[in-house]
Amino acid sequence: MIEATSHVRNVEAQVSARKPAKRTLCQGVVAHSEMTSRPVLPLQASYFPALEACATFMAAVQDCSNAGRPYGASEAERGRMGQAPSRTDVQFIAPVMAQAREVLGEADYQMVFDGGRQLALANALSEAEAWLRLGT
């Protein structure tokens, strides 16, 4: 949770400087995708901060049509693992994603979110990395 909070705060602080923030997030996503083990958490749990930070950043820069996809992937895996939403998710990420849902419209957002729920984590990370590399 500390890692997720740190990612989210970094994104929030850097959102006005999009290219540096995208580079920072891209480095984090690449690092997460290259991990082969985690000392305390299962590998899948380590992806949540990266995917949630990407989704939050996408929403913050008004790319609502993409923001739901990594968030959906993260939420699906969280559900499969039986993990409750984190305090960071409830207090910060969920409200940002609710704004993205409002901007995009319920039906369109749900379609994007559901598409993310169908992704394997490796594919979700690859998509997030590709999005982050655009324009950097």
N, C-alpha and C positions, 0 to 999 in steps of 0.2 A: 504494500500500500504506500509506503514511503516513496518507492520508486515511481509509482503512478502519480502521486502528488507532485513530485519533483518534475516529471515530464509535463504535466498539465500547467504548472506554474511557469515553466520555461516557455511553453507555447504561448500562454497568455501574455507574458512579458515581451515576447518577440513578435507578436502578431503584426505590428506596424512595420516591422522590418522583415517582410515575408521571405526573401531569399535566404538570409541567414537562418531563420527559423526552419525553413524547409530543409536546408542542409543539415542542421542539427538533428531534426527528426529522422531524416533519411539515414544518417549515421547510426541512430538508435535502432531503426528497423533492420538495417543490415546486420548490426551486431546481434540482435535477437534472432534473426533468421539463421545466423551461423552458429548459434549455441548448440551444443550437443548434450549438455547436462546442466542441472541446477542443483546446488547442494541441499537446499531445503524444500523447494517447491517442485512439482512436476514441471516438465518442460513447457507444457501447454499453458500453465498458469503464468509463465514469464512473458507470454505474448500479450496478455491483456493490457499492460501499460502502453506498449507500443501501438497497438491497434486503437485503443481508446484515445491516446494522444493524437494520432493521425485523424481520427474521426472528429475530434474536438477542433483541431486546427482547420480541417476542411470546412466545418460549420462556421468557425470564426471568420474565415475569409470568404464566406458566403458561397461556398461550393456545396450547397445543400444537396444537389443531385448525386453527389458522390459520398457525402458524409455518412449516410446510413449504412453503407456497405461494410466498412471495417467494424462499425459498431455492431451491426447484425452478426458478423462473424465472431466477434468477441463475446457477445451475449449468448450465442448458441453454444459455444464451447464452455462458457461459464455454467450454463444449464446442464450440459452433459456431465460436467465434473461435479455438479451438485454444490457449487459455490454461490453464496449469497452475494448480491451487489456490494461493492465496497463503499465505505463512507464517502470516498472521493467521487465515486459514480453517482451516488444519491445526491450529494450536495452540489456538485459542479457539473459533471459530464451529462447526467440525465437532463438537467434544465437546458443546457446548450443544445442537446439533441432535440428536445421538445421545441425549441425555437426553430431548428432546421425543419422539423416536421411541419410546423406552422407555415413557414415560408414556402416550402415545396408543395404542401397540401397533403392531406391524410393518405389518399390513395397512391399518389406517386411516391411519397416517402416509404410507405409500407412495402411497395414493390421493390424499392432499392434495399430496404432493410431485410426483407425476406430473401432477396438474392444473396446478400451477405451471409445470412444464416446457412445457406446451402454450400458455402465455400469451405474447403479444407483450410486449416490454419496456414499452411505453407502458401497456398494460393492467395489467401487474404493478405499475407505479408508481402508477397510479390506484387500484388496490385497496389498496395499502399506505397511500396518503394517506387514503383513506376510513376505513380501520381506525384510523389515528392520530387522525383528527378526532373519532372517537366518544369522547364523554366528556371532551373537552378544553374 
